[in-house]
C-alpha cells in the first residue's frame, strides 16, 4: 500500500501538467477547430473536386470530433 502511495505522489505532477496542457483551454480549442473546419468546408463548397481539400476536411473533422469527445468525457466526469 505504501508503494502505491509513493507511486501516485510521483505521478501527481506529470498528470497535473498533462491535464493543464490538454484540458485547460479545451473550449477555446473547440472554437478554433470549428472555425477551421467551417473555413475548409466553405473552400470545398467552392471547389468540390479538389481532393487535397477533401483530405484536409476529413482531417479537420476528425480533430473536431476528437475534441468533442474529450469535452463529453470531461462533462461525464464532472457529473460524477
C-alpha angles and dihedrals in degrees: 000000000000091000090054091051091050092048093050092049090052091050095048097086098046091047092049090051091049091049092051094046097047106030109024096086099022094132090053089050089052093051092048093048092048093051091048091049092049091049092051092046090051090051090047090051089056093050111019095175095061103114093190090058090047090056092047090050091051092050094047092046089053091051091048092050091047091054091048089051091051091050090050091051091048091052091049089053092049091052092055 
